[in-house]
Amino acid sequence: MDTYQCINIEQAVALIEDGATIVDIRDPQSFEAGHIQNASRLSNENLHSFIAEADMDQPVIVCCYHGHSSQSAAQLLITQGFDQVYSLDGGYQLWQANKPEMCSAPQT
């Protein structure tokens, strides 16, 4: 894959069920308030270690607030050598509205 693909919630669920990695690029407070189950927060601070430790052959789904910022982050991962990178259309806001059972509970 030379570029990322935008995917909808149903496509993301299928990829997650097949073992895709989920990364969330929102700010720490938003991530702690709730995120897709098993997602990892990806930031400028941990990007290099994520790239170094990741299996670049496995699918990666990038999530943000509304599905816009995740597109540039997804393209960055493609340029770093990842084979299958996806941007979640609608971001966490749409995910939470449609798949609340697949969201983490807020940290207290």
MIROBA-14988 format. One record per residue (C-alpha): residue number from 1; residue in one letter; y, z, x. Coordinates in steps of 0.1 Angstrom, whole numbers, plus 2048, in hexadecimal, padded with zeros to 3 digits. Each point is the difference from the previous one (the first is absolute). Layout:
% MIROBA-14988
+-----+------+-----+-----+-----+
! seq ! type !  yy !  zz !  xx !
+-----+------+-----+-----+-----+
! NUM !    A !   Y !   Z !   X !
...
+-----+------+-----+-----+-----+
This chain:
% MIROBA-14988
+-----+------+-----+-----+-----+
! seq ! type !  yy !  zz !  xx !
+-----+------+-----+-----+-----+
!   1 !    M ! 800 ! 800 ! 800 !
!   2 !    D ! 822 ! 7F6 ! 80F !
!   3 !    T ! 814 ! 813 ! 7E7 !
!   4 !    Y ! 7FC ! 81D ! 7E9 !
!   5 !    Q ! 7F8 ! 7FB ! 7DB !
!   6 !    C ! 810 ! 812 ! 7E2 !
!   7 !    I ! 7E6 ! 80F ! 7EA !
!   8 !    N ! 800 ! 811 ! 7DE !
!   9 !    I ! 7F1 ! 822 ! 7F7 !
!  10 !    E ! 7DE ! 7F2 ! 7F6 !
!  11 !    Q ! 7FC ! 7ED ! 820 !
!  12 !    A ! 80B ! 81F ! 814 !
!  13 !    V ! 7E6 ! 816 ! 7EE !
!  14 !    A ! 7E4 ! 7E7 ! 809 !
!  15 !    L ! 80B ! 800 ! 824 !
!  16 !    I ! 801 ! 826 ! 801 !
!  17 !    E ! 7DE ! 801 ! 7F1 !
!  18 !    D ! 7F4 ! 7EA ! 81D !
!  19 !    G ! 810 ! 817 ! 81A !
!  20 !    A ! 823 ! 7F3 ! 805 !
!  21 !    T ! 819 ! 816 ! 812 !
!  22 !    I ! 81F ! 80A ! 7ED !
!  23 !    V ! 820 ! 807 ! 811 !
!  24 !    D ! 81F ! 80D ! 7EF !
!  25 !    I ! 822 ! 7F9 ! 811 !
!  26 !    R ! 815 ! 816 ! 7E9 !
!  27 !    D ! 814 ! 81E ! 80E !
!  28 !    P ! 7ED ! 820 ! 806 !
!  29 !    Q ! 80E ! 812 ! 7E1 !
!  30 !    S ! 7F5 ! 7E4 ! 7E9 !
!  31 !    F ! 7DE ! 7FE ! 810 !
!  32 !    E ! 7FB ! 826 ! 7FD !
!  33 !    A ! 80A ! 7FF ! 7DB !
!  34 !    G ! 7E4 ! 7E7 ! 7F9 !
!  35 !    H ! 7EE ! 7E2 ! 80E !
!  36 !    I ! 7E1 ! 7EB ! 7FB !
!  37 !    Q ! 7E1 ! 814 ! 808 !
!  38 !    N ! 7F5 ! 7FD ! 824 !
!  39 !    A ! 820 ! 7EF ! 80A !
!  40 !    S ! 80F ! 807 ! 822 !
!  41 !    R ! 825 ! 802 ! 806 !
!  42 !    L ! 80B ! 7E5 ! 819 !
!  43 !    S ! 822 ! 804 ! 811 !
!  44 !    N ! 811 ! 7F4 ! 820 !
!  45 !    E ! 7F4 ! 820 ! 810 !
!  46 !    N ! 7DB ! 7FA ! 7FB !
!  47 !    L ! 7FF ! 7DA ! 7FE !
!  48 !    H ! 7F4 ! 7FB ! 824 !
!  49 !    S ! 7E4 ! 819 ! 7FD !
!  50 !    F ! 7F5 ! 7F1 ! 7DF !
!  51 !    I ! 7FF ! 7DD ! 810 !
!  52 !    A ! 7ED ! 80E ! 81E !
!  53 !    E ! 7E6 ! 812 ! 7EB !
!  54 !    A ! 7FB ! 7E8 ! 7E3 !
!  55 !    D ! 7E4 ! 7E7 ! 7FA !
!  56 !    M ! 815 ! 7E0 ! 7FE !
!  57 !    D ! 7E4 ! 7EE ! 7EE !
!  58 !    Q ! 801 ! 818 ! 7E2 !
!  59 !    P ! 818 ! 7FA ! 7E3 !
!  60 !    V ! 820 ! 813 ! 7FF !
!  61 !    I ! 815 ! 806 ! 7E1 !
!  62 !    V ! 825 ! 808 ! 805 !
!  63 !    C ! 811 ! 814 ! 7E5 !
!  64 !    C ! 825 ! 809 ! 7FC !
!  65 !    Y ! 816 ! 80B ! 7E2 !
!  66 !    H ! 802 ! 7DF ! 7ED !
!  67 !    G ! 7ED ! 7E6 ! 815 !
!  68 !    H ! 81D ! 7F1 ! 814 !
!  69 !    S ! 802 ! 813 ! 821 !
!  70 !    S ! 7DA ! 7FF ! 802 !
!  71 !    Q ! 802 ! 7DA ! 805 !
!  72 !    S ! 813 ! 802 ! 821 !
!  73 !    A ! 7E9 ! 81C ! 80C !
!  74 !    A ! 7E2 ! 7EB ! 7F6 !
!  75 !    Q ! 80D ! 7E2 ! 814 !
!  76 !    L ! 806 ! 817 ! 81E !
!  77 !    L ! 7DB ! 80B ! 7FF !
!  78 !    I ! 7F6 ! 7DB ! 7FF !
!  79 !    T ! 814 ! 7F9 ! 81F !
!  80 !    Q ! 7EF ! 81D ! 811 !
!  81 !    G ! 7DE ! 7F0 ! 7FB !
!  82 !    F ! 7F3 ! 80E ! 7DF !
!  83 !    D ! 7EB ! 7E6 ! 7ED !
!  84 !    Q ! 803 ! 80A ! 7DC !
!  85 !    V ! 820 ! 810 ! 7F5 !
!  86 !    Y ! 80C ! 804 ! 7DC !
!  87 !    S ! 821 ! 80C ! 7F0 !
!  88 !    L ! 7FB ! 813 ! 7E0 !
!  89 !    D ! 815 ! 7EF ! 7E4 !
!  90 !    G ! 815 ! 81A ! 7ED !
!  91 !    G ! 7FA ! 81A ! 81B !
!  92 !    Y ! 7F7 ! 825 ! 7F9 !
!  93 !    Q ! 816 ! 801 ! 7E2 !
!  94 !    L ! 7EB ! 7E6 ! 7ED !
!  95 !    W ! 7E0 ! 80F ! 80F !
!  96 !    Q ! 808 ! 823 ! 7F3 !
!  97 !    A ! 808 ! 7F2 ! 7DD !
!  98 !    N ! 7DF ! 7ED ! 7FE !
!  99 !    K ! 7E8 ! 814 ! 816 !
! 100 !    P ! 80A ! 824 ! 7FE !
! 101 !    E ! 7DC ! 80B ! 805 !
! 102 !    M ! 801 ! 7EF ! 822 !
! 103 !    C ! 81F ! 813 ! 80C !
! 104 !    S ! 801 ! 820 ! 814 !
! 105 !    A ! 80D ! 81F ! 7F1 !
! 106 !    P ! 821 ! 80C ! 80E !
! 107 !    Q ! 7FD ! 817 ! 81D !
! 108 !    T ! 80B ! 824 ! 7F7 !
+-----+------+-----+-----+-----+
